[in-house]
């Protein structure tokens, strides 16, 4: 199990932006794709975005495409999720997760809570 | 986009067997992965590639995939198996990852 630690959540007004971070061990961030997955209160898991190990490929769920940007900084051992034009529907616990063979998520952080409210 | 279906809930007595289905169009052509999530905790991978158990997952937990339905089976159910279970696939048509809606397993 890999230790992943998310941060950056909080309460944000509708229409505003927020950036989430996930601390990832260096060898993991350099060699594996990484995901963001979210879970609205009392709801199921929703995949949000994935970034390839080299950072050259990024894919997004239709619900966030054009508003969210996934990125990483290998020198800082950090995965990011830049979120803009936030709405109440984006309120959720956001997890970062390590990819395995472009198929599944085999290690998860504990999540950071984002609440979009005026 | 690819859609997965799961029953909202399954109830089982201790010692019995719980079967959780995951439906999808020709799902047998995809690899199905299963996660267990207990209240207040992050998901944990319990079955990968239809039927492989990650290290630390008991042999009581198994998976299968055929036709339009994948199945997670938990034998000799214990109180500690009470959790939400999610199936997941990778949709190669658009490089998206899809989760089922989840099934809440209640141990009676």
Interface residues (C-beta under 8 A of the other chain):
Chain A: X35 X37 X44 X45 X46 X47 X50 X57 X59 X61 X62 X95 X100 X102 X103 X104 X105 X106 X108 X109 X110 X111
Chain B: X1 X31 X33 X35 X37 X42 X43 X44 X45 X48 X49 X54 X84 X86 X88 X90 X94 X95 X96 X97 X98 X99 X100 X101 X102
